């Protein structure tokens, strides 16, 4: 299995950290969607990161689809979701909020980074920024002060929150620092774990097969 994409993408990092947590063997290829277009196109002509190439050549896209497929292919892997239905719903709720935070942070960042100022639409930027801020507020209120979401071991919701918030914090620190102290403390606990240390959110870094 090969995972293509840069770890500074929160969605690529989500798949890599989860794979490390599971202990799945993989090759990580840190190929940029912007700087290495011919190389990425040769792997996936749709230019979608993350892209997972299975050993039989099948392509998987979209991080949630990828993780669901990997869990189905490897039923021996432990579930990263709480067994209790109510706790699972609560974890899934925070995961969905986190993924939306990541999506809005990416939208807001690229709107400023790629679109010239005269072409940017102010009401759209304001809407996306408001969605980002509201999502961060929900995560601030929802993450535990100690331990992990769901009360057990580190799970998928914890990984999702940490990966998405790390991106939002790097790109928009002023939106996170003052408003989200509990969320930042939660993410710091995640970032200290081997799976996260092995896959830092940096451009060009290659994640190992297993955390050190």
Number of C-alpha atoms within 10 A of each C-alpha: 16 16 24 24 27 25 29 21 21 28 24 25 29 26 24 30 27 19 19 22 21 17 14 15 13 20 16 21 19 22 23 21 18 9 9 11 15 14 14 23 13 10 18 20 11 11 19 17 23 28 24 29 19 14 10 7 11 9 15 20 17 15 21 13 11 17 19 11 12 17 16 11 10 12 9 8 13 11 12 19 21 22 11 9 10 11 15 17 14 16 24 18 14 22 21 16 23 26 23 17 27 26 19 23 26 19 16 21 18 11 17 12 10 9 12 9 11 7 8 13 11 10 9 12 17 12 13 18 19 13 17 24 18 14 21 25 16 16 22 20 13 16 23 16 13 11 15 19 28 23 13 12 13 18 20 22 27 25 26 25 28 25 30 27 24 24 22 25 15 13 15 15 12 11 15 21 12 9 14 17 12 17 24 20 16 22 20 13 15 21 19 10 13 15 24 24 15 20 23 18 20 13 14 14 17 18 25 16 16 18 16 8
